[in-house]
Amino acid sequence: MKPEYREYLKKITAFNRWETIDRRNRSVGQSLEQFVMLYDLGRYFSDDQKNRSHHEHLNKLIEVQKILRKR
């Protein structure tokens, strides 16, 4: 495995570990508050804007994967 790809996987793994720990430490009230804030934020944008942003994000992830695999 190429070093750049290995480094990328280490970063993703570290983030996933942090996210799991953070989720465990959050109370039910904090989780609910976060959900409501994200839901309200989502209502601010049109469906077209949300879909476009989602596809752009996925395409960028695909580009990064291709670049890392070529190195």
C-alpha positions in Angstrom: 0.0 0.0 0.0 1.3 3.4 -0.9 2.4 5.7 2.0 0.0 8.5 1.1 -2.9 6.1 1.1 -1.8 4.5 4.3 -1.6 8.0 6.0 -5.1 8.9 4.7 -6.5 5.7 6.2 -4.8 6.4 9.5 -6.4 9.9 9.6 -9.8 8.5 8.8 -9.5 5.8 11.4 -8.4 8.3 14.0 -11.4 10.5 13.2 -13.8 7.6 13.4 -12.4 6.6 16.8 -12.8 10.2 18.0 -16.4 10.4 16.7 -17.3 7.1 18.5 -15.9 8.4 21.8 -17.5 11.8 21.4 -20.9 10.1 20.6 -20.6 7.9 23.7 -19.8 11.0 25.9 -22.8 13.0 24.6 -26.0 13.0 26.7 -29.3 12.2 25.1 -30.2 15.9 25.4 -27.1 17.0 23.6 -27.7 14.5 20.8 -31.2 15.7 20.4 -30.1 19.3 20.4 -27.5 18.5 17.7 -30.1 16.7 15.6 -32.5 19.6 15.8 -29.8 22.1 14.8 -28.8 20.0 11.8 -32.4 19.5 10.8 -33.1 23.2 11.0 -30.0 23.9 8.9 -31.2 21.4 6.3 -34.5 23.1 6.0 -32.7 26.4 5.1 -31.5 24.9 1.8 -33.6 23.8 -1.1 -33.7 20.1 -2.1 -31.8 21.0 -5.3 -29.0 22.7 -3.3 -28.8 19.7 -0.9 -28.6 17.2 -3.7 -26.0 19.2 -5.6 -23.8 19.6 -2.5 -24.1 15.9 -1.8 -23.0 14.9 -5.3 -20.1 17.4 -5.2 -19.0 15.9 -1.9 -19.1 12.4 -3.3 -17.3 13.4 -6.4 -14.5 15.0 -4.4 -14.2 11.9 -2.3 -13.9 9.8 -5.5 -11.2 12.2 -6.8 -9.2 12.0 -3.7 -9.3 8.2 -3.7 -8.2 8.1 -7.4 -5.3 10.5 -6.6 -4.2 8.5 -3.6 -4.3 5.2 -5.5 -2.2 6.5 -8.4 0.6 7.6 -6.1 
